[in-house]
Amino acid sequence: MHEKENCSLCHTLSPIFYINEDRYYLKCPNCSGIFMSKQFLPNDSIEIDRYSTHNNDVKDPRYRRFVSPITLAILRDFNKNHHGLDFGSGTGPVITVVLREQGYNIKTYDPYFDYKPEVLGDAYDYIACCEVAEHFHEPNVEFGKLKSLLKPNGKLYIMTDLYDEEIYFEDWYYKNDPTHVFFYQKSTFDWIKETFGFKSVEIEGRLAILIN
């Protein structure tokens, strides 16, 4: 066991925060991120197997309702003339389907299920990232990439469960998924805003909106 490891977001040496029988997590004193120890990070096959069990039926009204914080925000903030990206679209790109039904122009990208690296050469007015950021093994790399894909005044929509000090981590369901390797607090998104040069960040429940 390593009593301290460098944070995968800001590289600050961080102490152990929580230990159970399967793995342990560390908490960064700088960006406030909580991250799984590197020795327990899942490999590609584990992640693919886990994602493949998700029942992501794009016609399921419950699934559509689940992603509605992002889809409604995009419909509010942008129109059909803008260009978007569904980053980490997974096996059922429901955000893309919902927006395309409204005539929106949005592309998909997923490193496992929709690998199209050419779409990462374009620039976008908005990027949707739903239940993806908690899977980032190297969030510093991923946020740099996402920032570079946004046009001026573009918006990055991140939906994930935020941790706060009132949550009892041992009982927190969100950490039980072995592919959830990084957890954010509101202050973590403040750090991301400052470090990557976003103009502002807005938190609406589970939705963080970073404005370029």
N, C-alpha and C positions, 0 to 999 in steps of 0.2 A: 504494500500500500504506500502510495506517495502522499505524504502529509500536505504537500502543496504542489500545485500545478499552475502553469500559465493559462490564463483565461483565453478561451478560443475566440473571443471577440476583441478584447483590448490588450491581451498578452500580459496583464498584471498577474504577478504571483498570488495565488488565491488559496485559502485554507479549506479543509474539508467542512462541509455544511451538514451533510446527512449520509448515514450509512445504513444499508439493510443487508440481507443475506445474499442478494444478487449483485449489487453494484453500489457505488457511492458517487456523491455529487459534491462539487465545490462551489463556493460563492465568492464572487469577485468583489473586493473592497473598493474598486474604482468605478466600474460600470454597473454594478449590482446584478449582473447576470449570474444565473445558476446553471452549471454545466456538468454533464456526466464526465467522469474520469475517462481519459483517452483510452485506457486499457479495456473499457467495456463498450466502446463504440461499435454499433452493429455493422457488419459488412454488407455489401450490395445484395447478396442473395437473401439475407435476413430481411432487409428492407423491402425488397421486391415481394417476398412471400407475405409480409405483413400488409403491404399496400393492396395486394391482390385479394385479400380477404374482405376488403371494404366493399360494401354493397352500394356502389355509387351509381344508382339509376338516375339518369338526368331527367326522367319524367316524374320521379317520386316527389310529390309536393312537400314532404318533410325535408328532403335534401335541398330542395329549392328554398325552403324557408330558412334552413340552416345557413345558407350562403347569402341570404337576403341583405344582411348588413353591408356587404360589399356591393352587390348588384344595385341596391337602391342608392347607395352613395355615388356610384359611377353614373347612374341614370340622372341623378341630381346635378352632378358636377360637369358632365361632358355630354356631347351630342354625337350624332351619327357621322359627323365629319372628322371626328378625332380618331386616333389610332391607339389601340390598346393591346396589351399582352397578358395572357393568363399564364403566369409563371408557376410551374409545378402543378400543371393541370390534371395530372393523375390519370386514373383509368376511366373516369367519368367527368369530363370537363363541363360541369353544370353551369358555371359562371359564363363560360363562352356561349353555351347553348341559350341561356336566358337572354344575354345581351344581343346575340345574333337574331333572336326572335323579334327584337325591337329594331333591327336594322343596323346594329352597331358593327363596326369594323374592328375585330379583335382576333389576334393570333394565339396559338397555344404553344407551350413548350414544357416538356417534362424530361428530365435526364434518363428516366427509365422507360416510360411508356409512350413518349412522343418526342423522341430525340431529333430535333431539327436545329442544329447549331447555327444555321444561317439566319434564323430569326433574331439571334443575339447580335447581329450586325446592324439592325435597324434602331431607330429611336422612336419612343412612344410618348403619347400624352398621358397615359395612365397605365399602371401595372397592378394587376390583382395577384395577391399572394395569400391564398387561403389555406390555413392549416399546413403550412410549409415551413415557416421560419423556425419552428421548434425542432425541425429535422436537420437544420444546418450544422454540419460538423465543423465548418470553418465560416462562421457568420461574418467575420471581418472581410473575407473574400466575397461572399455572396452579397453583402450590402454595398460593397464597392462596385460590384458588377451591376446591381439593380440601379444604383445611382447613375452610373454611366449610360444606362439605357433610356433615361428619362429626358424628355425635352425640357427647356426652361419653363417653369411654372407647372410642370407635370406633377402627378401625384402617385405615390406608392401606397397601396392599400394592403396592410398586413393584418390578417385575422389570426389570432392565437389567444390562448388563455394566459392572462397576466397573473403573475404571482404578487402577493403583497404580504406584509408581516402578520396580518390577521389569519392567514391560511396556515393550518397545521400541516406541514409538508408531508409527514408520514401518512396522513389520511387523504392527501390530495390525489384524486383519480388521474390527473393529467400526467403525473410522473410515472404511472404504472405501465404506460406504453414504452417498450424498450427501444423504440425508434425515436422517441422524444428526448433529445439530447441537450437542448438549450432552452432555458426559460427566461422570460423577460419581465422586468418590473417597469413601472412608468418611468422611473429614473433611468432605466436602461435605454429607453427610446429617447430620452433627453440627451443622453450621451451620444447616441447614434446621430441625432440631429446635428449636434455641435461638431462631431468628429468628421462626418462625411459631408458636411456643408449644406444640409437642407435648411430651407428658410424657417420652417416651423414644423411642429408635430401636434396633431390633435388626437386625443384618445376618446373614443366613443364606445364604452363598454369593452367588448373583446376586440374592437377594431382600432388600430393605430394608423393614422394617415400622415405620411411624411410628404411635405410639399417642397418641390425642388426650386 
